[in-house]
Amino acid sequence: LFPQASMMFAQCTRKRSSSVLLIALLCCILSPPAQGSKSSEDIRCKCICPPYRNISGHIYNKNVSQKDCNCLHVVEPMPVPGNDVEAYCLLCECKYEERSTTTIKVIIIIYLSVVGALLLYMAFLVLVDPLIRKPDAYTQPLHNEEENEDARSLAAAPTPSGARANTVLERVEGAQQRWKRQVQEQRKTVFDRHKMLS
């Protein structure tokens, strides 16, 4: 009963997390774009300007289009006078950078959904599992039989007997008892493993 309930819960959790993911993806895809094709957070121009004469190096960032990604449009305020601007701008290295905030949001939503599903499953295992789990009907009789068998084998200790027929019967009975104990031990390990896996 418990393994079936656990499997059903896992399937429901998977279905819920997949539906949450689909809804999140649809919301992100169908949401209207902020400004035309790209929002201002998704694009920037980064200019790295090294030290020039008595001016220390500096990094400038500005949200501009790709065609305007140069020193003249990004470096503000210009640290050099008008006649040194061209020389200063030749030293600066400007790179246009693009990112997709929508993709980042979708990845974060997927990550949080998976973590949430795992936390729900852990809560189920910690809180509900002990209430549902009942003593295993298979392992309890095995433990009782084992205790009874140990008590019987101690009580029926081999007594020295002169008759040859008795010793043969004792040997057969001893082998039979050993075989039964091995079977019981195998059953016990199989049920213990089954219990651990479920």
ChimeraX attribute file (.defattr): number of C-alpha atoms within 10 A of each C-alpha:
attribute: neighborCount
match mode: 1-to-1
recipient: residues
	/A:1	8
	/A:2	12
	/A:3	12
	/A:4	10
	/A:5	12
	/A:6	16
	/A:7	12
	/A:8	12
	/A:9	14
	/A:10	17
	/A:11	12
	/A:12	12
	/A:13	18
	/A:14	15
	/A:15	12
	/A:16	14
	/A:17	20
	/A:18	15
	/A:19	12
	/A:20	16
	/A:21	20
	/A:22	13
	/A:23	12
	/A:24	18
	/A:25	19
	/A:26	12
	/A:27	12
	/A:28	15
	/A:29	13
	/A:30	9
	/A:31	10
	/A:32	10
	/A:33	12
	/A:34	9
	/A:35	8
	/A:36	7
	/A:37	7
	/A:38	15
	/A:39	14
	/A:40	12
	/A:41	11
	/A:42	13
	/A:43	18
	/A:44	20
	/A:45	22
	/A:46	23
	/A:47	22
	/A:48	17
	/A:49	21
	/A:50	15
	/A:51	13
	/A:52	15
	/A:53	8
	/A:54	7
	/A:55	11
	/A:56	10
	/A:57	11
	/A:58	13
	/A:59	13
	/A:60	16
	/A:61	17
	/A:62	17
	/A:63	18
	/A:64	17
	/A:65	15
	/A:66	14
	/A:67	8
	/A:68	13
	/A:69	21
	/A:70	21
	/A:71	24
	/A:72	13
	/A:73	13
	/A:74	20
	/A:75	21
	/A:76	11
	/A:77	8
	/A:78	15
	/A:79	14
	/A:80	16
	/A:81	9
	/A:82	8
	/A:83	8
	/A:84	12
	/A:85	14
	/A:86	13
	/A:87	11
	/A:88	19
	/A:89	18
	/A:90	11
	/A:91	14
	/A:92	22
	/A:93	14
	/A:94	20
	/A:95	15
	/A:96	19
	/A:97	14
	/A:98	13
	/A:99	13
	/A:100	12
	/A:101	13
	/A:102	15
	/A:103	13
	/A:104	11
	/A:105	14
	/A:106	18
	/A:107	15
	/A:108	12
	/A:109	16
	/A:110	19
	/A:111	12
	/A:112	14
	/A:113	18
	/A:114	18
	/A:115	13
	/A:116	14
	/A:117	16
	/A:118	16
	/A:119	12
	/A:120	14
	/A:121	16
	/A:122	13
	/A:123	12
	/A:124	15
	/A:125	14
	/A:126	11
	/A:127	11
	/A:128	11
	/A:129	15
	/A:130	10
	/A:131	9
	/A:132	12
	/A:133	11
	/A:134	10
	/A:135	8
	/A:136	11
	/A:137	8
	/A:138	12
	/A:139	17
	/A:140	12
	/A:141	11
	/A:142	16
	/A:143	14
	/A:144	10
	/A:145	13
	/A:146	17
	/A:147	11
	/A:148	12
	/A:149	15
	/A:150	12
	/A:151	11
	/A:152	11
	/A:153	12
	/A:154	10
	/A:155	9
	/A:156	9
	/A:157	8
	/A:158	12
	/A:159	9
	/A:160	8
	/A:161	10
	/A:162	8
	/A:163	8
	/A:164	9
	/A:165	10
	/A:166	13
	/A:167	15
	/A:168	11
	/A:169	11
	/A:170	15
	/A:171	13
	/A:172	12
	/A:173	12
	/A:174	14
	/A:175	12
	/A:176	12
	/A:177	14
	/A:178	12
	/A:179	12
	/A:180	14
	/A:181	15
	/A:182	12
	/A:183	12
	/A:184	16
	/A:185	15
	/A:186	12
	/A:187	15
	/A:188	18
	/A:189	13
	/A:190	13
	/A:191	16
	/A:192	15
	/A:193	11
	/A:194	10
	/A:195	12
	/A:196	8
	/A:197	8
	/A:198	11
